[in-house]
Amino acid sequence: MNGLDFAFYSAKHPAVLCAPVKPSCRRTLNSAVSSARAVIFPSFKRHLSILLAGILAGLGSGCETAKNYSLTYKLWDNGARSFCEPVANPELALSAVPFKGDFLVEYNAISDRHDGVRRLAYFLEANQQRINAGKAPHFVNSGRYRNLQAIPDSVSTNCYVISSENGQAFTVYRPGCKPQSFKLPDYRDDHNTLVRTTLTPFAVAGDATVVGVAAAVLVAYACANGGDTFR
């Protein structure tokens, strides 16, 4: 077995190298390792250099590249968001609900997730915090509430409502109270949040794997440019 064959054999059988190396054999082993490096390392380093250059080019292009290739970013910000908002003329209707001390709001809305215009209803005061936070109110079936007193949209009674010019907001006037302005719900209509939350750990693990591979390439490149001989 010549020096080069011994080097390859030792790489496959590390136990061979566990025995003490005699001083007279060190030069032979070093020569064998050097010969193996001369055969293997140039091609290995060349491929590593190409891979490293690609990684550095990706890193050098900044945050946009990270966004484009991040599984977590694509999962949560893939441009497929849906929104629900009032139509241009929502046909707003308010009714007093005395037993709740609230108003029932009805309006027409359109959503990216649904075809056509939908008539929606919710209780005004009970949902203000959610609406102001950009969330969907708790909608109710207006058919369950009959014989309610409608609030006129003109100054004809003590209690009335005035809609804004664009129909997206309105003001309620009540005796003994300051006028109160409200906006109709405009919120993200996406029911895939639970699915995304479930998949997030897997996406993060995938991103971590990519980072780990990049780190391994850097370490391998550093090792390929160094290395110890037998001493």
N, C-alpha and C positions, 0 to 999 in steps of 0.2 A: 504494500500500500504506500503510494507516494504521499508527499506532504499535502497536496491539494485534495486527494481522496480522503485523507485522514481528517482534514478540516470539515468536509461535508459529512463524514461519518460521525464526527464529534458533535456536530450541530443536531443530528437526529438522535444521538445517544449521549445526553449530557453526563451520564454516570461515568463515562470514560474519563472525563476531565476532573472527576472528584479525587482521583488518586494523585499523590504528590508528583509534581513534575521535576524530573532530575535536571540539574543545571545544564547538563550536556544536551538535553532535549529541547530546552527553551528556544534556542535559535531555530531549530527545525520547526517547532510549533509556530513561532512568530512568522517564519517564512511561509508556512502553509496558510496561516490566517491572512497574511498579506496577499498571497496568490489568490485566495478565495475572494478577498475584497476587490482585487483588480478585475476579477471576472464578473462578480455580482453587483457591486456597489455602483459602478458608473451608470448602468441601466436603471437601477433602483433610484438613484439620486436624480436622474433625468426625469423619470416619471413623477417623483415627488416634487421636483421643481415646477413642473407644469401644473400639478394639482395645487401646490402652494400659491402659485401665481394667480390661479383662478379664485382661490379663497380670498387672497389679499385684494384682488380687484373687486370682489363682491363687497368686502368690508369697506373698501375705499369709496364706494359709491354712496355711502351714507345710510340714513334711516329709511329711505324709500325702498332700498333693497331688502332691508330687514323686514319691512312691512310686507313686501311682495312674497317673501318666502317663509314668513312666520305662519305656522299652522294656527296658533292661538289668535293672531290678528285676523286671519282670514275667517276664522270661526265666528268672531264677534263683530267684525266690520267688513262684511263682504258685499256691501252695496245693495243687499236685498231687503232693506228695511221697508216696512209698510206703515202707512199713516192713515188716520181717520180724522176728517175735518168737516166742518159745516159746508154745505154748498153755498153758492153765491147768494141765493135767496132761500134761507133755511126754513121759511114759513114758521117762525117762532111763535109758540103759544105757551102762555103761563096760566096756571090754575092754582087757586088757593086750596091748601089741604089743612083745614083747621085742626083736625085731630092729631096732626104731626107738627103743627106750627111751622109749616114750610110751604114751598111752592113746587108744583110739578112742572118741569120744563120739557117741552116737546119741540123737536126740530128735525130737519132733514140733513143727513150726513152722507158722505161718500168715503169709501175706503178702497185701498189698493187690493185688499184681500177679498172684497165682495163685488159682485156685479150690480150696477144700478144704484139708485138712491134708497137709503133706508130711513125710516121714521124711528127715531130713538127718544127715550124719555128717562128722566132722572130727577131726583129731589135736589133742589137748588142748594139750600144751606148745608145739608148733610154731606155734600160732595165738593164743597169749595176748596178744601185743603188738597184733595186729590187733583182737581182740575188745575189749580195754581201750580202744582208740582209737575204738570204735564202728563198726568196719568189719566186713565179712563175712569169715569165715574161709575158707580154701581147702577147700572141700568135696570129699569123696572118695566113691567108690562102695563102700559097705560090703560089697557082694556079692563084692568082690575079696579080702576078708580073711576067710578061713574058719578054723575051728578055733582061735579066739582064746580066751584064758581070761577069762571074764566076772568082773567085780568085783562082789561081792555088795553089796546095799544094807542090810546089817545087820551087827552086830558079831559075826560068826561066824568070821572068819579074821583074819590079821594085816593084810590089806589090804582095805579096804572103803570105801564111799562113802555119805554121808548127804545127802539132798536137803533143801533148805529147805522151809518150809511152803507157800510160794507156787509152788514148783517152778521158779523162775527161776534158782536158784543151787544149788551143791552143795559139799560138803567131802570131800576125799580124805584118808583116813588110811592111812599106810604105816609099816611098822616102821623105827625109826631116823630118822624124819623128823617134823618138825612138821606138824600138820594144815594143809592148803592149801585155801583157799576159792576157788571159781571161779564166774563167772556165765555163763549160756548166752548165745549171741549175740543181740543186739538192735540192729539196724542199719538204715540207710536202704537200701531195696531199689529203687534207681533206676538204670536203665541208660541214661538219656538225658544223662548228663554230657558225653559226647563231642559229642553234637549241640549242646548248649548252649554248649560251649566254642567250637565252630565258628561259631555264630551270634552270639557275643558282640561281635566287631568291628563287625558290621552294626548291632547294637542300640546300641552306643556311638556310631556314626556318626549314627544316627537321633536320639539324644538331643542330640548336638552340633548337628545341623541345627535342632532346635527352639530351642535356646539362641541360635543364630545369628539365627534369624528374630526372636526377642524383642529381641535387641540391635539389629537393623536397624530395628525399629519405633521403639525409643527414639531412635536416631540420626535417623530421619526426622522424628520429632515435634519433636526439638530444632531441626532445620533448618527445619521449617515455621514455627517461632516466631521464627526469625532470618532471616539471609540478607543478602547485600550487594547494593548497587546499583552501577551503573557509576560510576566516579569518574574 
